[in-house]
Amino acid sequence: MGYKNQIIATLIVSYLCMTTGVLYTWPSSVIKIFHSENTPLNRTMSETEISLLGSLTSISALFTIPLSGVFLDKLGRKYTCFAMSLLQVIGWTIVICFDYVESILAAMFIAGLSSCIYLVAPMYAGEFCQESIRGTMTAAVMTFFAVGWLVSYILGVLEYRMMNYICLTMCVVGTLLQFYLWESPLHLMKQGLEKEAMKTIAHYRGVRIDSKEVHQEINNLRVALNPDLDDATPEAEKLQPTVEREKLSTWQFLKKSRSTRRALLLSLVLYTAVVFQGQVVIQVYAEPLFTLAVPSVPATVCSVTFAVVNIAAALVVLYLVDRSGRRPLMIYSSILTAFFASLLGTQIQFSWGPNWLTAVLIYLFCITYTTGGGMIPYTMSAEMFLPEIKNFATIVSMEYSFLGFFTILFIYHPLVSAVGLGPIFYIFAGACILTTMFCYFYMPETKGLTVDAIQLLFAPRSHNKV
């Protein structure tokens, strides 16, 4: 089977994720100069404005994520990605053209509207990639956010305006690349464009349009697009492809399908782990955090190393996610993340080891987080919901996570002032322990399964071992 076109398309979608990663970590490189007397802006930013600079992208995501379902249905996956890339172009253009504190905050808000790419990108990749590489490809998409962090930290050594021009150029290139993509076959089938869907499948699989593989995939899409979840039929039987199904609205579907509700609950818990296991704080506030925690080592060096470490960990996930599975990665990584967060908290609070040990513990904490909470929730949400409910369920999950991102980023500075940096990592450790317990008892393994088979794992009275 041909993977080439699927891999190329995944890389293009991933490039947009990279520019989003640059956007999210840009504040780390400019907070120091914006807060100094030598600021390139019209005045020095206040503490509140600094907090907003790091969290505004999460605030704006709360506006676009609820609408992303409309964008995905009306524009399709391809043109939704194009629109998100344009928003980043607009944001960087404002940063370059205006030197006011208010304009910088407005630019971050506008560019942050593209943050629903966290939702769209893994969903899109999961729809044009076949099951055998789906986990690896959706994890690869998320890896490029870490690549964006690395690019942003490296650009931070450049002069302020040069850095911004490079960011704008990257976003323009990303916008143009979107024209190479083909629309998702699932979206085309939902629009009744079966012939176009067959052409897309044939393109991505590298086979003829009249091949058996294309017809089998079309049949799988027909089954997934016709759910019947009435109360009279046992749920496991309702999910079998041999049963004829009726159309239901999103709310009817959610009300009648206990398996979907269980999958949604799992998704929300996993996204809680994404937020409260805590790496987002290090990601956005890398330079000031390393300056505070490891004053003897240049903050830029620590930040770049942090990004490299995350990319390396993400590459490990790409190898393991379709081999060892999603569930073991989530459980064992959460245990290790709790351990390193606890050690890090005590080291920062009591300084029982040398300064370099603090940096090492931060890196170990981030490695274990990335192999679980940093990657697996996005892969799971991209593959475990039936098409009728997929947009709604993913939107709810992402809206919930970005609300958490905004909360934790906005309160970070006041919380550090109130209790110190060390105890914050105790909170992260507690979140990791709770994640481990939940995933051990309630998270099923979805490796290599179709969406119908995954839904059976959540069905009542299922005898699958979870």
C-alpha positions, 0 to 999 in steps of 0.5 A, a space after each residue: 500500500 502506498 503511504 507517500 501521499 498520506 505522509 506528504 499531506 501529514 507533513 503539510 498539515 503538520 507545518 501549520 502546527 509548527 507555525 502555531 507552536 511558534 506563535 504560542 511560545 513567542 511570548 517566552 522570547 519577548 517577555 523580558 524586553 517588553 517588561 524592560 525600559 528598552 522595550 521596542 513598544 510605546 511603553 513597558 508592559 504591566 504584569 497583567 499585560 504580560 500575563 495576557 500576552 502568554 494566555 491570550 492565544 488560549 482565550 481567543 481559541 475559546 471563540 473559534 473552537 465552538 465554531 470550528 464544527 461549522 467551519 469543518 462542515 461548510 468549508 471542509 478540512 482543507 479550507 478550514 486549515 487555509 483560513 487558520 493559516 490566514 489568521 496567523 498571517 494577519 496577526 504577524 502583520 499587525 505585530 510588524 506594522 504597529 509598536 503599541 502594547 494594545 496592538 501586540 495583544 490584539 495581534 496575539 488574540 487574532 492569531 490565536 483564533 487559529 488555535 483550533 488547529 489543535 482540533 482540526 489537524 489531528 482530525 484531518 490526518 486521522 481521516 485521510 490516513 489508513 488504520 495501520 499508520 493512523 496513530 503514528 501520523 496523528 502523533 506526528 502532527 502533534 510533534 510539530 507543535 514542539 518543532 515550532 517551540 524549538 524554532 521560536 526559541 532559536 529565533 529568540 536570539 535574533 533582533 526583535 524585528 527580524 524575528 517577526 519578519 521570519 515568523 510572518 514569512 513562515 506563515 505565508 509559506 504555510 498558507 500556500 502549502 494548503 493548496 496542495 492538500 486534497 479534501 478529507 474523504 469523510 467530509 466529501 461523503 458527508 456532502 454526498 460526493 461519493 465519486 470525489 471521495 473515491 478519487 481522494 482515497 485512491 490518491 492518498 492510498 496510491 491505487 486505482 479508483 476502481 480498486 478493491 481497497 477504495 471500494 472497501 474504504 467507501 463501504 466503511 465510510 457508509 457504515 460510519 455515516 449511518 448510525 442507529 442508536 435507538 434504545 430498543 437495540 443492544 448497543 453492541 448490536 447497533 454498532 454492527 455494520 450489518 444493521 440498517 441505521 437512521 439519521 439522528 441529530 447530534 443531541 439525539 445521538 448523544 442521548 441515545 448512545 452510552 458508548 459515545 458519552 463514555 468516550 466523551 468522558 474519557 476525552 475530557 479526562 485526557 484533556 484534563 491531563 493535557 492541561 494540569 500535568 503542567 507542561 504548558 507552563 514551561 512551554 509558554 514561560 520557558 525563558 523566565 522559568 529557566 532564569 528563575 529555576 536555573 540562574 547559572 545557565 543561560 535561559 536561551 540554552 535551556 529553552 532550546 534544549 527543552 524543545 529538542 528534548 520534547 521533539 526527541 520524546 515525540 519521535 519516540 511516541 511516533 514509534 511506540 503509539 502503533 506498537 505498544 498502544 495508547 493505553 500503556 503509554 498514557 499510564 506509564 508516562 503519567 506515573 513517571 511524570 508524577 515522580 519527576 514533578 515531585 522531585 522537581 518541586 522539592 528541588 526548586 523549593 529546598 535546593 537539595 541538589 546543584 542547579 544543573 539538576 533542576 534543568 535535568 529534572 525539568 527535561 525528564 518531566 517534559 519527556 515523560 509528559 510528552 510520551 503520554 499526556 502531550 500526545 495520546 489525548 489528541 490521537 484518541 480524540 481523532 479516532 474514537 468518535 463516530 462521524 455523526 458526533 465527531 465534530 461536536 465531541 472534539 469541539 467540546 473536548 478542545 474548548 474545555 482544554 483551552 479554558 484550562 490552558 487560559 486558567 493555568 497560564 493566567 494564574 501562573 505568575 500570581 501563584 508563583 508570587 503567592 506560594 513559590 515555584 516548587 509547590 506548583 509542581 506538586 499540583 502537577 504531580 497530583 494531576 498525574 496520579 489521578 490520570 494514572 488511576 483513571 486510565 488504568 480502570 477506564 481507558 480502552 486500547 484503540 490501536 489499529 481499530 476502526 471507529 466502529 470497533 472502538 465504539 464497541 469498547 465503550 458499549 455497555 456490558 462489553 466484555 473487552 478488557 480495558 
